[in-house]
Amino acid sequence: MELSRNEQSVRRTVELLWSPDGAAARSGPRQRSSVEEIVRAAVGLADAGGLTQVSMRAVAAEVGLKPMGLYTYVPNRDVLIALMVDAVACEDGPFDGAVGCRTVFA
């Protein structure tokens, strides 16, 4: 059975969020960048000018890609933002569930 476009997008998002290297191996020419580098660039843009400054075009320019080339790494802006949130949330290390959310985020 063939997956719908939405199912493919969800599958790709999960791959990007959960794989240790940020993306499953892809066929084709050697990639010039990485998902991790793209996410770092997007977080840098957001830190400097807010989330409104994070466009696929701006991120692509930041990492030296053409705008359409960015879609090889990240399927859309919503997925990029999810990756950014994941990266920033994990900067302080793993969440200690024994402490409780209200204590950690207070």
Secondary structure, 3 states (H helix, E strand, C coil): CCCCHHHHHHHHHHHHHHCCCCCCCCCCCCCCCCHHHHHHHHHHHHHHHCHHHCCHHHHHHHHCCCHHHHCCCCCCHHHHHHHHHHHHHCCCCCCCCCCCHHHHCC
